[in-house]
Amino acid sequence: MKLFTPIKVGRHTLKHRVAMAPLTRSRAGQPGNVPTVMNAEYYRQRAGAALIITEASQISQQAQGYAWTPGVHTPEQVEGWKAVSEAVHREGGIIFLQLWHVGRISHPSFQVNGGPPVGPSAVPVPDGKTFIVDEHGNGIWAPVPPPQALSVEGIQSIIQDYRAAARNAILAGMDGVEIHAGNGYLLDQFIDSNSNQRNDMYGGSVENRARLLLEVTKAVIEEVGADRVSVRLTPMGRFMGMGDATPEETFGYIAKQLDTMNLAYLHLVEPAIVGIVRDENYDPRWDSIIKHLRTRYTGVLMLAGGYDAEAAEQALSSGRGDIIAFGRTFIANPDLPSRLKYGKPLNSADATTFFGGSEVGYTDYPFADHFESV
């Protein structure tokens, strides 16, 4: 199986090609959104992944949009992540930290002085909701208010926040970082024409709408080295009202620009999933677009989006991608690579425990009998 052949990614050689996708679980320690011993155990259990990409982690207070998600912008958070990376490394694993700014998908309760969320333009999120803490300390879903358009000075400040967060990730012992530029969050909001209505150097043309992502990527590369940097994109994504008028042109341009930067890998999310549910109405242009992006980006390509073992093997064998990232199946199966390689049955994930809570539905999923490493 090609799924279980090695591949070089940046400065690392992965033992196989079953990666763990970034998965928000809303279990960071409070106060301070600090990774805990429980989080370290969760990732340690899954260190058999070829590569772990951590849950998205906010690069600043402004960048937070969901309750109990970890950050990577305070000394306490860096120390918490250090325990996570050490736990994974003791098991022989490799781990990248995902850098996150949610942009307009936020709430005043997370913002400095209770201000509005920020975005490329003052365009509301259609029926947008985010996960906040109510007055009783419980997690609830609440409407997302209209955002405030960022000034150019505010954009420049955010670029520096990405730079600092990347530096912090490496200080925390991470093997690299993944820049989250998909799923309707800040960088994706600048990329897509639905959400970006600016008329300055960060809006309008494809080149202008891609500018922030490319400037962030260059800053992060300057800070930690290209072979420790990756980018995640969601072409054709519809989550949180996203969409682009010319996706082939827009993402083709981005892929070509990223191709010149010698990244560790480029991560594309296929449109099988919107949020946490399967999308049965995805745009049929997707297949031709991913094939187009494959010609525009010549480096290592990671794919994610509802894959099982058979579909993953087919994607690798056909040259569609080089690595497959698994999400929900990794939640329920800490030993997923072994189960896939040896054809063992899979545990089912309990969606009621995806966000927030304790060890239940987090570190208590059973390993298969007679566990075998891959």
N, C-alpha and C positions, 0 to 999 in steps of 0.2 A: 504494500500500500504506500503510495506516495505521501500520504498523510503522516507516515512515520519514518520519513527520511530527513536528514539534517539540512539546515539552511543557514547561511551567514546573514546576520542582521546587524548592521553597524559594526561594533567591535566585538559582538558575541556570535558564537555558533550555536544555534538552537538544536536540541536533540531531535525534535520532531516539529510538526506544524499545527498543533492544536493549541491555540492561544486562548487565554481567558479574557473576554471582552470587559470593558469598564462597566460596572454595575452599581448604580446608586442604591445604597441600602439604608441610609439615614440612621446610623448607629454610632456616630461620633460622640465622644464623652463630653459632658457639660459640667460647668460652663466652658466656653472657649472652643468648641468644635474640634476637640483634640482626639486623635486616634488612641485607642486603649488596648489593654492586654487582650480583650475579646476580639478586637479587630485584627491584632497580630496573629491570633490563633486561626481565625477565618482564612487569612491569606496563607499561613503556613500549611494548612490542610490542603490547599490547592497549588502548592509549589511544584507539583508534577506537570503543570502547564508548561508548554514550550516557552511561553512568555506570559506573565501576568501584567495586565494593564489595570491599575487601580481604579476604583470609583473616582468620578470627577471630583476635583478638589479646588475650592475657590482660591483665587490668587489674591484676594483682598476682601475686606468686609463688604464693599460695594458689589462684589462679584457673586455674593451668596443669593440664592433664590429659593432654597428649600430648607426646612428644619433639619437639624441634627446632621448636616453634611460636613465632612471634614474640610479644613483649610490647610494652606501651606504658606502662611504669611506671618505667623508668630513663632517665637522661640519654642513655646510649648507644643505647638503643632509639629514643628520640625523634630522635636524629641520623640513625639508620639510616632511619627512616620519612621524614625530611625529604628524603633523597636520592631516595626512591621518588616522593614527591609532586612534586618538582621535575622528575623525568624524565617523568612523566605530563603535567604542565603544559606542558613544552616542546613536547609533541606536540598541545597543545590539548585534552587530556582533563580530565575531572572525576572526582575520587576521594573516596569516603567510607571511613573506617576502621571496621571492625566491632569492637565492644567485647564481651569474652567473659569469663565466669566459668563454668567447667565444673561447679562444685558437686561432686556425688558421683561424677562420672565422672573420677576421678583416681586417684593412686597415692601411697603414702608417699614414694617417691623424688623426687616433685616438691614435697612439702609441707615447710614449715618444721619443722626438727628431726625429720623423718620421721614426722610425725603422720598420723592418718587424714584422708581427704577430708571435706568438710563438705557438708551438705544441709539441707533443711527438717526432715527427720525421719531417724531411724536405720533407714531402709528400704533394704535392699541392692538393687543393680541385678541383675535376673535375668540370669544368664549374661553379665554385663557384662565387657568387656575394653577395655583401653586400650594405647596404644603407648608403650613405655618403652625406655630404653637399658640393655642388659645389661652385665655386668662387662667384656666385651670391646669395648664401644663400639658394639655393633650394636643396631639397632632391632628389638624383638620385641613381640608382643602378650602382655599379662599380665592376669590376673584383677583386677577392681576390688574392693577390700575393702569391708566395710560402712562407711557414712559415720557421722560424728558430727553430731548435730543442733545447728544453730546456736543460740546464745543471741540474745536481742534485741539485746544489745550488739554481738555479732558481726555481726548483720544491719546495724546502723547503720554499723559500720565499712566494710562492703562497699559501702554506698551512697556513702560518701565516696570509696572507691576508684574507683567509676564516675565520679564527678565529676572526680577528678584525672586519670583516664585520658582523659576527653573533653577536658579542658584541654590535656593533652599532645598529643593528636591534632591540635588546632588549631595548637599551637606547632610541630608537625611539618609544617605546611603543608597539612593535609587540608582538603577543602572541607566536610566534615561527618562525622558519625558514625552508625553503625547499631548500635542496642542489640540484641544477640542474645538473644532471649527464646524460642527454640525448640529443636528437635532434642534434647530431653532434658537440656539443661544447666540451670544453677542457677535462672534465672528461670522457666523452663518447669517445673522440679521444684516450685517453689512454686505455680504456677498449677494443675497437674494433680492431681486427687484421688488418683491412684494412688500418688504419691510424697510428698504432703503430708498428714501425719496429725497436724498440730499442733492444739492447742486454745486457742491464744492469738490475738492480733490478726492474726497472719499465717497462720492456718489455719482450716479449717472452712467458713465460708460462701464463696460466690463472691467477695464483696467483700474478704474477708480474704485469700483466696489470690491475688487480683490486686494486693494492696496493695504488695508489694515492687516489682513491675514499675512500677507507677504512681509510687511514690516515687523509684525510680531515674530514670525518665524526667523527672520534674519537676526533680530535682537536675541532670541533664545539661542540660536546657533553661536552667536558671538560669545554668549555667556558660558555654554557648556559643551560646544562642539557638535558639528552636524551629525556625527555617528551616534549621538545620544538623543537625537531629536526626531520625532515623527509627527504626523498631522492626521487628524480624522475628519473626513468630509461625509456629508449625506446628500449627494446629488439626487434630485427628485423628491427629497423629503418633504412631507406635508405636515409634520408635527408642529403644533402651535401656529397654524396659519401660514406656514412657509410655502414658498414657491418662487420660481424664477421664469421670466419670459423666454429666455434663450439658454436653457441648461447645458446644451451641448457646447455652445460657444463659451459660456461662463466657466464651466468646470474644465473644459478642454484647455482654456487659457491658464487656469490655476494649476492644473496638473503639469503643463509644460514648464511653467515657472518653477514649481517645486522640483521638477526633474533636474534642474540645474544646481540644486542646493546639496545634493549628495546626502539626503536624509537616510536614517536607518530604515524607514519604510513609510509608505502611504497607506492609510486605512480608509476603505470605502464601506459605507453601510448601505446594503441593498434595501429596497423598499418593502421588504416582506413584513416589517414591524413598524407600527406608528405608536410611539410611547412604549407600552408593554403589551399591546394587543396586535394580532395579525391583521395586516392590511390586505383586504381582498380586492381593492379597487386601485392598485398602484398603476402608475403611468406605464403603458406598454412600451414607451420609448426607452425604458431603462436598459434593456438588454443591449441595444445598439450603443447607448451612451457609455456603458461600462467597457464595451469592446473598444470604443473610441478612446476612452481614457487610458486603456491598457497600451494603446499605441503612443499616447502622449507622455506617459510616465514609464520609464524603462527600468526603474529600480524595483525593489521588493514591494509587492502589493499584497496587503492583507484585506480580506473580505469578511463581512459579518452580516447577519440578517436571517435568522431562522434556519440555519443549516443543521442537517443531521449528518451522520457518518457517510452515507451514500452520496448525498449531494456534495459534501465537502470533497470526497475523493474524485468525483466527476469534475468539479471546478478546478482542482489542481491538475488532474490529468489532461484537461483540455487547454490548460494555460490561462484560464480565466483569472486566476490568482495564484499566490505563492504560499500564503498562510491563511488559515481559517480561524476566526475568533468565534467562540461559543459563549453565549450569555446565560440564559435561564437554565440550561442543562448543567452549567458549572455551579449554579446556586445549589442545586439538589444533589449533585454528584461531585464531591471534592476530588475523587479519583477518576474523573472523566476520561483522561487519555487512556488509562489502563482499561476501562470498561469498553471504550471504542475499539481499541486494538484487539482485545480478546473476545469481543462480542458478548459482553456481559449485559444483563438487563439494567435499565436506568431507573433511578428513583424519580418520582414526580415532584415538581416544585409546588410549594404551597404559596399561592399568590397573596394570601392574606397576611403573610409575614415578610413580604418583600421590603416594605418601608417601615423602619422604626421597630422597637421592641428589644427583646433580650436574645439569649443564645438560641431560643426556639426558632426554628426555621433559618438558622444562621450557621451555627457550628455543630448542630446535632444531627445533621444528615449522615446516615451510615455509609461507611466504606463497604465495598464488595468483599465477600469472603475470599480469603486467600489472595489478598491484594498483591498485585505484581506491578513493579515500576516499569516505565517505558523509556 
